[in-house]
Amino acid sequence: MKADGVIPTVPIFGIRVSKVDMAATVSYLTDAIRDRAAHQVITANPIMVMAALENPAYMEIMKSAELVVPDGTGVVWAAEYCKQPVAERVAGFDLLHELLRTGESYNWRVYLLGSTPEVIRETASRLQTGYPGIIIAGYRDGYFGPESDEEVLTDILEAKPDLLFVARGADSQEPWIAKHKARLQIPVMMGVGGSFDVISGKSRRAPKAFQKLRAEWLYRLLKEPTRYKRMLALPRFAVKVVREKDKVTKEQ
């Protein structure tokens, strides 16, 4: 599959979500890196979809991304419910690792942006150890404001990465990448949320049992009860899909 080709997608409330599996996704992005074709990759979940439906600017970011993968199990369920199933869930955490595994064969350069100074240093160290074939070309914590964007962009550009992983939270990482992607022109620019916390050992990913039950959201809620307000978007999304089944996958 060529990077300038067309990946089959299903529109979920106007957001075109990839229907291909992990292997095809990695192959597609490998071609993007080879061809130096800039791609913003968004790992979509129901909370992000609901945010987009309530915020036109965020919806535009979701629609303008070169690739949106079905990270949240709710997105996978919605596609199945509307009779346009995706091949499988493509979790952002797993996609990050699959890209690094593939990148070892090509000595891809990687830049890590986000989280705390301690977490980002440990993440960089662990990834370099775990994937010795890649090059950690640079890293920086995510505690900076717009006044520091120029400094951050300059550092990233000087590192010449093939992949840029940004962990600043879905409400800020996707807008930041969208704002600067034209200048950065990095083949793969992807928001990775709390992935650095897990990689560094600061937090744990949901156990396999929760993953198999498609209930990673429940594990996160049990670990962080303060997330409950944010999690209210999940039942709201499910109700909206059921009530508007005939409209969910219509082109908008």
C-alpha positions in Angstrom: 0.0 0.0 0.0 1.5 3.3 -1.1 1.6 6.3 1.2 0.0 8.4 -1.6 -2.6 5.6 -2.1 -6.0 5.4 -0.5 -6.6 3.5 2.8 -10.2 2.2 3.1 -12.1 4.2 5.7 -15.4 4.3 7.5 -16.8 7.8 8.4 -17.8 8.0 12.0 -19.8 11.2 12.4 -17.8 12.7 9.6 -14.4 11.5 10.8 -12.8 9.1 8.3 -11.4 6.1 10.4 -9.1 3.6 8.8 -10.5 0.1 8.3 -7.2 -1.7 7.9 -5.4 -3.8 10.5 -2.1 -3.1 12.4 0.1 -4.7 9.8 -1.3 -2.7 6.9 -1.2 0.5 9.0 2.5 0.0 9.7 3.2 -0.9 6.0 1.4 2.3 5.0 3.3 4.5 7.4 6.6 2.8 6.4 5.9 3.9 2.8 5.1 7.4 4.1 8.5 7.5 5.7 10.2 6.2 2.6 8.5 8.8 0.5 8.9 11.6 3.1 5.2 12.3 3.0 4.0 14.2 6.1 1.3 12.4 8.0 -0.6 13.4 11.2 -1.8 10.2 12.8 -4.7 10.4 15.2 -5.6 7.5 17.4 -9.3 8.1 17.7 -11.5 7.1 20.7 -15.1 8.0 21.6 -14.1 10.9 23.9 -12.2 12.5 21.0 -15.1 12.0 18.6 -17.6 13.6 21.1 -15.2 16.5 21.6 -15.0 17.0 17.9 -18.8 17.0 17.6 -18.9 19.7 20.2 -16.0 21.8 18.9 -15.9 22.6 15.2 -12.2 23.5 15.4 -11.3 20.1 16.9 -13.5 18.4 14.3 -11.5 20.2 11.5 -8.3 18.8 13.0 -9.7 15.3 13.1 -10.9 15.6 9.5 -7.7 17.1 8.2 -5.5 14.4 9.7 -3.8 12.2 7.1 -4.6 9.0 9.0 -7.1 8.3 11.8 -6.9 4.9 13.4 -9.5 3.2 15.6 -7.8 3.2 19.0 -10.9 3.2 21.2 -13.0 0.1 21.4 -16.1 2.3 21.2 -15.0 3.4 17.8 -14.5 -0.2 16.7 -17.9 -1.1 18.1 -19.6 1.8 16.3 -18.2 0.7 13.0 -19.4 -2.9 13.6 -22.8 -1.7 14.8 -23.3 0.3 11.6 -22.3 -2.7 9.5 -19.0 -1.2 8.3 -16.5 -3.0 10.5 -12.9 -2.2 10.8 -10.3 -5.0 10.6 -9.3 -4.6 14.2 -8.5 -2.1 16.9 -5.3 -0.3 16.2 -4.2 0.9 19.7 -1.8 3.9 19.6 0.4 2.3 22.3 0.8 -0.8 20.2 1.2 1.2 17.0 4.1 3.1 18.5 5.9 -0.1 19.4 5.2 -1.7 16.0 6.6 1.3 14.3 9.8 1.3 16.4 10.1 -2.5 15.8 9.9 -1.9 12.1 12.2 1.1 12.3 15.1 -0.9 13.7 15.6 -2.2 10.2 15.9 1.3 8.7 17.6 3.1 11.6 14.7 5.5 11.8 15.2 8.7 13.8 12.7 9.4 16.5 11.8 12.5 18.5 9.9 12.3 21.8 7.9 15.3 23.0 5.8 15.5 26.2 5.2 14.5 29.8 7.6 15.4 32.7 11.4 15.8 32.4 11.9 12.6 34.5 9.4 10.6 32.5 10.7 11.7 29.1 14.3 10.9 30.0 13.4 7.4 31.2 11.2 6.8 28.2 14.0 7.8 25.8 16.4 5.5 27.7 14.1 2.5 27.7 13.1 2.9 24.1 16.7 3.2 23.0 17.6 0.1 25.0 14.6 -1.9 23.8 15.0 -0.9 20.1 18.7 -0.4 19.6 18.3 -0.1 15.8 16.4 3.1 16.1 18.0 6.5 16.8 16.5 8.7 19.6 17.3 11.9 17.8 16.0 14.1 20.5 13.5 14.5 23.3 11.9 17.2 25.4 9.3 17.5 28.1 5.8 18.8 27.4 5.8 21.6 29.9 6.1 24.6 27.6 3.7 27.3 26.3 3.2 28.9 22.9 6.0 31.3 23.7 8.4 28.4 23.5 7.0 26.8 20.3 9.7 28.3 18.1 12.5 26.9 20.3 10.8 23.5 20.4 10.2 23.5 16.6 13.8 24.4 15.9 15.1 21.6 18.1 12.8 19.1 16.3 13.8 20.2 12.9 17.5 20.1 13.7 17.0 16.5 14.9 15.5 15.5 11.4 13.2 12.7 12.8 11.3 10.2 10.8 8.8 9.9 13.6 7.6 12.4 16.1 5.6 11.1 19.1 3.8 13.8 21.2 2.4 13.1 24.6 0.6 16.2 25.8 -3.0 14.9 26.2 -5.6 14.7 23.4 -7.0 18.2 24.0 -3.6 19.8 23.2 -1.4 17.3 21.4 -3.6 17.0 18.3 -4.1 20.7 17.9 -0.3 21.3 18.4 0.6 18.8 15.7 -2.0 20.2 13.3 -0.8 23.7 13.9 2.8 22.9 13.1 2.7 19.9 10.8 3.1 22.0 7.6 6.3 23.4 8.9 7.6 20.2 10.4 6.9 17.9 7.4 7.7 14.8 9.4 6.5 11.6 7.9 4.8 10.3 11.0 3.5 12.8 13.7 1.4 11.0 16.3 -0.2 11.9 19.6 0.4 9.2 22.1 -1.4 10.4 25.3 -0.2 8.6 28.4 2.1 6.1 26.5 5.3 7.7 27.9 4.0 7.2 31.5 3.6 3.5 30.8 6.9 3.0 28.9 8.8 4.8 31.6 7.3 2.6 34.3 5.4 5.5 36.0 2.1 3.8 35.4 0.8 0.5 34.1 -1.2 -0.4 31.1 -4.4 -2.3 31.6 -3.9 -6.0 32.2 -4.5 -8.4 29.2 -7.8 -9.5 30.7 -9.1 -5.9 30.5 -7.7 -5.5 27.0 -9.4 -8.7 25.8 -12.7 -7.5 27.2 -12.3 -4.2 25.5 -12.4 -2.6 28.9 -9.2 -0.6 29.2 -11.3 2.4 29.9 -12.7 0.7 33.0 -9.3 -0.1 34.3 -8.2 3.5 33.9 -11.3 4.6 35.7 -10.7 2.3 38.6 -7.2 3.5 38.9 -8.1 7.2 38.5 -11.7 7.8 39.7 -11.3 11.5 39.0 -11.5 10.7 35.3 -15.2 9.9 35.7 -16.4 13.2 34.2 -14.3 12.6 31.1 -15.5 9.1 30.9 -19.2 10.2 30.7 -18.5 10.8 27.0 -18.4 7.0 26.5 -22.1 6.3 27.3 -23.1 9.5 25.5 -21.2 8.3 22.4 -22.9 4.9 22.6 -26.4 6.4 23.0 -25.7 8.8 20.0 -24.6 5.9 17.8 -27.7 3.8 18.7 -30.1 6.7 18.2 -28.5 8.0 15.0 -27.4 4.7 13.5 -28.5 5.7 10.0 -26.5 8.9 10.2 -23.3 7.7 11.9 -21.6 6.6 8.7 -23.1 9.0 6.3 -20.7 11.4 4.5 -20.7 14.9 6.1 
